[in-house]
Amino acid sequence: MEGYILIGETGQTEMQTDHTRKYFPEMPFEPVSMLSEIRLAAGKSFSTHSSENSILIPVQGGLEMDRENVLVPGELACIIPPACTLQNASADHESRFLELVFRKPLPTRAMVAEIEVNTFNSGLPSLGSFRYRQEAAPAFNRICDCLIYVLTGNFEIENRFVKEEDALILHHTDALALECLSERGVFLFFRV
């Protein structure tokens, strides 16, 4: 199994600005052209990519999608072109969310859905949430590629140490062995 770790400030495929950390299109994970972690100051807005499909996943705070809908942690939104503008739903606190931009159209229509936890299914991204020394060893029904982005905590995944804000990409795997090395750990998981 071949694997890549895209690490914090030293990763060659990464760009960081005041509020956005982006993993560039050279990211070696076929369906995703870019992974961004975005922090929006209170009351600020963000525009999605105009010509590409994306998935937004709030980690902290809410994103106002329109006057009636707020996307909150525990949900994800599939966004299809054209671009839309999202606003931090809080006038007092920063919001933090992930944006996955896809090279090809999503296999779903525009929607908001509850994000699954510890399912390790293929299709839409899910979250892994674990406590200190908790282990998991999910097996998949076919060989696949996996993207893991650590939101909080530290993990050992396939004998690799992966910390907060690291992305791990595994190619040609049919199983995963992981252990949480911090009091609490949460990661984004996506497999194709």
C-alpha positions, 0 to 999 in steps of 0.5 A: 500500500502506497501512502502520502502524508501532507504535513502542516507547514512543510508540505509542498502541496500546501498553501496557507494564507491568513484564513485558508490552508489549501492542498493544491491540485497536485494532491495525489487523490484522484477525485479531489482537486483541492482540500481547504480548511477555511476559518472565517472571522465573525460576520465574514463571507466566502464564495465557493468555486464557480465551475467545480462541485464541492462539499462543505463540512463545518467543523466549528460554528455555522455557515449561513447558506441563505436567509433560512438555512444554516449549515452546522457541525454534523452536517455536510453540503454538496454544492454544484455550480454556479458559485454561492456565497456563504456567510459566517452565521455568528457575529461574534465567533470564528467559523471553521470548515473544510471544502473539498473541490472535486475534479468531476461532477459529484455522484449526487445533487445539491443537498444538505445531509447529516454527516456519518460518524465511524462508518467508513463507507464510500461515497460521501465523506464521513467523520471518525471520532475516537477516544484515547487508545481506542482502536479500529480496523475497518475492512473494505469490500474492495481495493480503494483509495482513502483520504484522511484529514485530522481535525483534532488530536493525534492518530497512528494510522497504518503505522504512520503518526498523523497529527492535527491538520495533517492529511494522509492519503492511502492508495490501493488498500482494503483495510485500515488500522488506526489508534487514537493517541490523544484524549479525543481525536476526530478526522475526516474520512473519504474513500473511493 
